[in-house]
Amino acid sequence: MLEDTVTKEGTLLEAIGVAESESLHIVQVLVLADGSRGEAGRLISAQGIPYTAVLTPEDLGLSEDRPGSPA
């Protein structure tokens, strides 16, 4: 499954659930930009699905305590 951005893991988990309900087998989740602070990766990986994020806020020089950082 390919997702452009993730800020809340619930939407991605819902998409996985819908795909699986249609008998699709998710073998990998690739996210271009993960703003979930790693939470999405932890939850997806806990389901046994490999998770890869291309970019995180830290990759862009952003952190929780800096203005303009994802909430």
Secondary structure as a PSIPRED ss2 file (coil, helix, strand):
# PSIPRED VFORMAT (PSIPRED V4.0)

   1 M C   1.000  0.000  0.000
   2 L E   0.000  0.000  1.000
   3 E E   0.000  0.000  1.000
   4 D E   0.000  0.000  1.000
   5 T E   0.000  0.000  1.000
   6 V E   0.000  0.000  1.000
   7 T C   1.000  0.000  0.000
   8 K C   1.000  0.000  0.000
   9 E H   0.000  1.000  0.000
  10 G H   0.000  1.000  0.000
  11 T H   0.000  1.000  0.000
  12 L H   0.000  1.000  0.000
  13 L H   0.000  1.000  0.000
  14 E H   0.000  1.000  0.000
  15 A H   0.000  1.000  0.000
  16 I H   0.000  1.000  0.000
  17 G H   0.000  1.000  0.000
  18 V H   0.000  1.000  0.000
  19 A H   0.000  1.000  0.000
  20 E H   0.000  1.000  0.000
  21 S H   0.000  1.000  0.000
  22 E C   1.000  0.000  0.000
  23 S C   1.000  0.000  0.000
  24 L C   1.000  0.000  0.000
  25 H C   1.000  0.000  0.000
  26 I C   1.000  0.000  0.000
  27 V C   1.000  0.000  0.000
  28 Q C   1.000  0.000  0.000
  29 V E   0.000  0.000  1.000
  30 L E   0.000  0.000  1.000
  31 V E   0.000  0.000  1.000
  32 L E   0.000  0.000  1.000
  33 A E   0.000  0.000  1.000
  34 D E   0.000  0.000  1.000
  35 G C   1.000  0.000  0.000
  36 S C   1.000  0.000  0.000
  37 R C   1.000  0.000  0.000
  38 G C   1.000  0.000  0.000
  39 E H   0.000  1.000  0.000
  40 A H   0.000  1.000  0.000
  41 G H   0.000  1.000  0.000
  42 R H   0.000  1.000  0.000
  43 L H   0.000  1.000  0.000
  44 I H   0.000  1.000  0.000
  45 S H   0.000  1.000  0.000
  46 A H   0.000  1.000  0.000
  47 Q C   1.000  0.000  0.000
  48 G C   1.000  0.000  0.000
  49 I C   1.000  0.000  0.000
  50 P C   1.000  0.000  0.000
  51 Y E   0.000  0.000  1.000
  52 T E   0.000  0.000  1.000
  53 A E   0.000  0.000  1.000
  54 V E   0.000  0.000  1.000
  55 L E   0.000  0.000  1.000
  56 T C   1.000  0.000  0.000
  57 P H   0.000  1.000  0.000
  58 E H   0.000  1.000  0.000
  59 D H   0.000  1.000  0.000
  60 L H   0.000  1.000  0.000
  61 G C   1.000  0.000  0.000
  62 L C   1.000  0.000  0.000
  63 S C   1.000  0.000  0.000
  64 E C   1.000  0.000  0.000
  65 D C   1.000  0.000  0.000
  66 R C   1.000  0.000  0.000
  67 P C   1.000  0.000  0.000
  68 G C   1.000  0.000  0.000
  69 S C   1.000  0.000  0.000
  70 P C   1.000  0.000  0.000
  71 A C   1.000  0.000  0.000
